[in-house]
Amino acid sequence: MSTKILPDSDVRPDLSHGDGDHERFAHYVQKAKITESAVTGTPVIALCGKVWVPNRDPKKYPVCPECKEIYDGLKPGGGDGGE
């Protein structure tokens, strides 16, 4: 086994765990889950699949385009099922 010495540079590991652009957006989550997370600290799951514990003001970020696309494709609920 050999040991390599890394060059002096500003290279840092990617600690985002694959979140990518998810951190730049506000995501769609069920309102009840947001409240539950605020009380218990449990993570929530956005429509796009991002899992995290909300701790920032979503109004400061643009809406996640993936969440919006999924939300816009959902059928309206609560109807009587008639025509």
C-alpha positions as CSV (number, residue, x, y, z in Angstrom):
1,M,0.0,0.0,0.0
2,S,1.3,3.4,-0.9
3,T,0.5,6.8,0.6
4,K,-0.2,9.8,-1.6
5,I,0.3,13.3,-0.5
6,L,-2.3,15.6,-1.9
7,P,-1.2,18.9,-3.5
8,D,-1.7,22.1,-1.6
9,S,-4.9,23.4,-3.0
10,D,-8.4,24.6,-2.1
11,V,-10.1,21.3,-2.9
12,R,-12.8,20.3,-0.5
13,P,-15.0,17.2,-0.5
14,D,-18.6,17.5,-1.7
15,L,-20.5,17.3,1.6
16,S,-23.9,18.0,0.0
17,H,-24.9,14.2,-0.1
18,G,-26.2,14.7,-3.6
19,D,-28.5,17.6,-2.8
20,G,-27.1,19.7,-5.6
21,D,-29.4,22.6,-6.5
22,H,-32.0,21.5,-3.9
23,E,-30.3,23.9,-1.3
24,R,-31.1,26.9,-3.5
25,F,-34.9,26.5,-3.6
26,A,-38.0,26.5,-1.4
27,H,-39.7,23.1,-1.7
28,Y,-43.3,22.0,-1.6
29,V,-44.2,19.9,1.5
30,Q,-47.5,19.0,3.2
31,K,-48.2,21.8,5.7
32,A,-48.9,19.4,8.5
33,K,-45.5,17.9,8.0
34,I,-43.8,21.3,8.3
35,T,-45.6,21.8,11.6
36,E,-44.6,18.4,12.9
37,S,-41.0,19.0,11.9
38,A,-41.0,22.3,13.8
39,V,-42.2,20.5,16.9
40,T,-40.3,17.2,16.7
41,G,-37.3,18.0,14.5
42,T,-38.0,15.2,12.2
43,P,-37.1,15.5,8.5
44,V,-39.7,16.3,5.9
45,I,-39.8,15.0,2.3
46,A,-40.5,17.5,-0.5
47,L,-42.4,16.5,-3.6
48,C,-39.1,16.4,-5.5
49,G,-37.7,13.9,-3.0
50,K,-35.4,16.2,-1.0
51,V,-35.3,15.2,2.7
52,W,-34.3,17.8,5.3
53,V,-35.2,19.5,8.5
54,P,-36.6,22.9,7.5
55,N,-34.8,25.8,9.3
56,R,-34.9,28.7,6.9
57,D,-37.4,31.2,5.5
58,P,-38.7,29.7,2.2
59,K,-39.8,33.2,1.1
60,K,-36.2,34.1,0.5
61,Y,-35.8,31.4,-2.2
62,P,-37.4,30.6,-5.5
63,V,-39.7,27.6,-5.7
64,C,-38.0,24.4,-6.7
65,P,-38.9,23.8,-10.4
66,E,-39.2,20.1,-9.9
67,C,-41.6,20.5,-6.9
68,K,-43.7,23.0,-8.9
69,E,-43.9,20.7,-11.9
70,I,-45.1,17.8,-9.7
71,Y,-47.5,20.0,-7.8
72,D,-49.0,21.5,-11.0
73,G,-49.5,17.9,-12.3
74,L,-51.5,16.8,-9.3
75,K,-55.2,16.4,-9.6
76,P,-57.3,18.7,-7.4
77,G,-58.6,16.9,-4.4
78,G,-61.7,17.2,-2.2
79,G,-64.2,17.1,-5.0
80,D,-67.4,15.1,-5.0
81,G,-66.2,12.9,-7.8
82,G,-69.0,14.0,-10.1
83,E,-68.8,15.7,-13.5
